[in-house]
Amino acid sequence: MTGTLYGLGVGPGDPELITLKAHRILGAVPVVAYPAPDTGESFARSIVAAYLDPSQREIPIVVPMRVERFPAKAVYDAASAAIAAELDAGHDVAVLCEGDPFFYGSFMYLFERLAGHYRVEVVPGVSSLMASAAATRRPLAARIDVLTVLPGPLDDTALAAGIASADAVAIIKIGRHFKRVRALLEKMNLIGTAIYAERVSLGTERLMPLASVEGEAPYFSMILIYKGAEAWVADLGKAGS
């Protein structure tokens, strides 16, 4: 009998934001896999480090952190083969995923390779988007507002079109695109309705009006914009910390 593959969402960074279900499964599986950079520690693993047992076998999925493209297909092919070997041996495997597995999560690339051959259970997690809204104390959208999520690497034309058509916007994966995205929002006269959120739920968390942010931004940052009719947009300045 083959093992079960679990995709565990472990949240945005605070270990207490992992769900009870993910915690239970994490404590029961003999094998834990997780994405890891080729230099430094795995962020996903660091979130649940206190919950891991020394007896558990670990499979780091090393994904190079590079500006240029790398052979991602080869990385996930190799990881899938290693995980499949454990599943074939009857061992359950939990794959850790920052935030939620199916919301821009790396687990989906393993899912598409393995779901047709093994039993898979996906456990949703708290996404950085939801955590950022809670941290800034400003709802994302209400009533019939249209909420749009846009990746920062999109070009200005695509970003502008997405922003223009929505009542509320979350721009994620900002990182090295921050200055360009900020300039675009300034050009669109939306700086005053935008909040910047960085490393939400961690000890290094920063929250402030976008107009107050200068310099660079890390990968784990996002911009929240609200153009709708609700009154909470007036409380923007209260979000800073």
CORCOR-V356180 format. One record per pair of residues at least 4 apart in sequence whose C-alpha atoms are under 7 Angstrom apart, sorted by the first residue. I is the first residue (numbers start at 1). GAP is how many residues later the second one is. If there is no record, write none. Layout:
i:I gap:GAP
i:I gap:GAP
This chain:
i:1 gap:89
i:2 gap:85
i:2 gap:86
i:2 gap:87
i:2 gap:88
i:2 gap:89
i:3 gap:84
i:3 gap:85
i:3 gap:87
i:3 gap:88
i:3 gap:89
i:4 gap:83
i:4 gap:88
i:4 gap:89
i:4 gap:114
i:4 gap:115
i:4 gap:116
i:5 gap:87
i:5 gap:88
i:5 gap:89
i:5 gap:114
i:5 gap:115
i:5 gap:116
i:6 gap:87
i:6 gap:88
i:6 gap:89
i:6 gap:114
i:6 gap:115
i:6 gap:116
i:7 gap:87
i:7 gap:88
i:7 gap:89
i:7 gap:94
i:7 gap:100
i:7 gap:114
i:7 gap:115
i:7 gap:116
i:8 gap:14
i:8 gap:86
i:8 gap:87
i:8 gap:88
i:8 gap:89
i:8 gap:93
i:8 gap:114
i:8 gap:115
i:8 gap:116
i:9 gap:87
i:9 gap:88
i:9 gap:89
i:9 gap:90
i:9 gap:91
i:9 gap:92
i:9 gap:114
i:9 gap:115
i:9 gap:116
i:10 gap:8
i:10 gap:86
i:10 gap:87
i:10 gap:88
i:10 gap:89
i:10 gap:115
i:11 gap:6
i:11 gap:7
i:11 gap:87
i:11 gap:88
i:11 gap:89
i:11 gap:114
i:11 gap:115
i:11 gap:116
i:12 gap:86
i:12 gap:87
i:12 gap:114
i:12 gap:115
i:12 gap:116
i:12 gap:188
i:12 gap:189
i:13 gap:34
i:13 gap:188
i:13 gap:189
i:14 gap:33
i:14 gap:187
i:14 gap:188
i:15 gap:32
i:15 gap:33
i:17 gap:109
i:18 gap:4
i:18 gap:5
i:18 gap:107
i:19 gap:4
i:19 gap:106
i:20 gap:4
i:21 gap:4
i:22 gap:4
i:22 gap:101
i:23 gap:4
i:24 gap:4
i:25 gap:4
i:26 gap:68
i:27 gap:24
i:27 gap:25
i:29 gap:63
i:29 gap:64
i:29 gap:65
i:30 gap:26
i:30 gap:27
i:30 gap:61
i:30 gap:62
i:30 gap:63
i:31 gap:25
i:31 gap:26
i:31 gap:27
i:31 gap:61
i:31 gap:62
i:31 gap:63
i:32 gap:24
i:32 gap:25
i:32 gap:26
i:32 gap:27
i:32 gap:61
i:32 gap:62
i:32 gap:63
i:33 gap:25
i:33 gap:26
i:33 gap:27
i:33 gap:28
i:33 gap:61
i:33 gap:62
i:33 gap:63
i:34 gap:10
i:34 gap:11
i:34 gap:25
i:34 gap:26
i:34 gap:27
i:34 gap:61
i:34 gap:62
i:34 gap:63
i:35 gap:7
i:35 gap:9
i:35 gap:25
i:35 gap:26
i:35 gap:27
i:35 gap:28
i:36 gap:5
i:36 gap:6
i:36 gap:24
i:36 gap:25
i:36 gap:26
i:36 gap:27
i:37 gap:4
i:37 gap:5
i:37 gap:25
i:37 gap:26
i:37 gap:27
i:37 gap:28
i:38 gap:24
i:38 gap:25
i:38 gap:26
i:38 gap:27
i:42 gap:4
i:43 gap:4
i:44 gap:52
i:44 gap:53
i:44 gap:54
i:45 gap:4
i:48 gap:4
i:61 gap:18
i:63 gap:12
i:71 gap:4
i:72 gap:4
i:73 gap:4
i:74 gap:4
i:75 gap:4
i:76 gap:4
i:76 gap:33
i:76 gap:34
i:77 gap:4
i:78 gap:4
i:79 gap:4
i:80 gap:4
i:80 gap:30
i:80 gap:33
i:80 gap:34
i:81 gap:4
i:82 gap:4
i:83 gap:4
i:84 gap:4
i:85 gap:4
i:86 gap:4
i:86 gap:5
i:87 gap:4
i:87 gap:5
i:87 gap:6
i:97 gap:4
i:97 gap:8
i:97 gap:9
i:97 gap:10
i:99 gap:26
i:99 gap:27
i:99 gap:28
i:99 gap:29
i:100 gap:5
i:100 gap:24
i:100 gap:25
i:100 gap:26
i:100 gap:27
i:101 gap:4
i:101 gap:5
i:101 gap:6
i:101 gap:7
i:101 gap:23
i:102 gap:6
i:107 gap:4
i:108 gap:4
i:109 gap:4
i:110 gap:4
i:111 gap:4
i:114 gap:4
i:115 gap:4
i:115 gap:5
i:126 gap:4
i:126 gap:5
i:127 gap:4
i:128 gap:4
i:128 gap:72
i:129 gap:4
i:130 gap:4
i:131 gap:4
i:131 gap:69
i:132 gap:4
i:132 gap:65
i:132 gap:68
i:133 gap:4
i:133 gap:5
i:133 gap:6
i:133 gap:7
i:134 gap:4
i:136 gap:71
i:136 gap:103
i:137 gap:102
i:138 gap:94
i:140 gap:28
i:141 gap:4
i:141 gap:6
i:141 gap:27
i:145 gap:22
i:145 gap:23
i:145 gap:83
i:146 gap:20
i:146 gap:21
i:146 gap:22
i:147 gap:19
i:147 gap:20
i:147 gap:21
i:147 gap:22
i:148 gap:18
i:148 gap:20
i:148 gap:21
i:148 gap:22
i:149 gap:20
i:149 gap:21
i:149 gap:22
i:150 gap:9
i:150 gap:20
i:150 gap:21
i:150 gap:22
i:151 gap:20
i:151 gap:21
i:151 gap:22
i:152 gap:19
i:152 gap:20
i:152 gap:21
i:152 gap:22
i:152 gap:25
i:153 gap:24
i:154 gap:4
i:154 gap:5
i:155 gap:4
i:156 gap:4
i:157 gap:4
i:158 gap:4
i:159 gap:4
i:160 gap:4
i:161 gap:4
i:162 gap:4
i:163 gap:6
i:167 gap:59
i:167 gap:60
i:167 gap:61
i:168 gap:57
i:168 gap:58
i:168 gap:59
i:168 gap:60
i:169 gap:55
i:169 gap:56
i:169 gap:57
i:170 gap:52
i:170 gap:53
i:170 gap:54
i:170 gap:55
i:171 gap:51
i:171 gap:52
i:171 gap:53
i:172 gap:49
i:172 gap:50
i:172 gap:51
i:173 gap:46
i:173 gap:47
i:173 gap:48
i:173 gap:49
i:174 gap:4
i:174 gap:45
i:174 gap:47
i:174 gap:48
i:175 gap:42
i:175 gap:43
i:175 gap:44
i:175 gap:46
i:176 gap:41
i:177 gap:4
i:178 gap:4
i:178 gap:38
i:178 gap:39
i:179 gap:4
i:180 gap:4
i:181 gap:4
i:182 gap:4
i:183 gap:4
i:184 gap:4
i:185 gap:4
i:185 gap:5
i:185 gap:6
i:186 gap:4
i:186 gap:5
i:190 gap:4
i:191 gap:19
i:191 gap:20
i:192 gap:19
i:193 gap:32
i:193 gap:33
i:193 gap:34
i:193 gap:40
i:194 gap:15
i:194 gap:16
i:194 gap:29
i:194 gap:30
i:194 gap:31
i:194 gap:32
i:195 gap:13
i:195 gap:14
i:195 gap:15
i:195 gap:28
i:195 gap:29
i:195 gap:30
i:196 gap:11
i:196 gap:12
i:196 gap:13
i:196 gap:14
i:196 gap:26
i:196 gap:27
i:196 gap:28
i:197 gap:9
i:197 gap:10
i:197 gap:11
i:197 gap:24
i:197 gap:25
i:197 gap:26
i:198 gap:7
i:198 gap:8
i:198 gap:9
i:198 gap:22
i:198 gap:23
i:198 gap:24
i:199 gap:5
i:199 gap:6
i:199 gap:7
i:199 gap:21
i:199 gap:22
i:200 gap:5
i:201 gap:4
i:206 gap:35
i:207 gap:32
i:207 gap:33
i:207 gap:34
i:208 gap:4
i:208 gap:31
i:208 gap:32
i:208 gap:33
i:209 gap:27
i:209 gap:28
i:209 gap:31
i:217 gap:4
i:226 gap:7
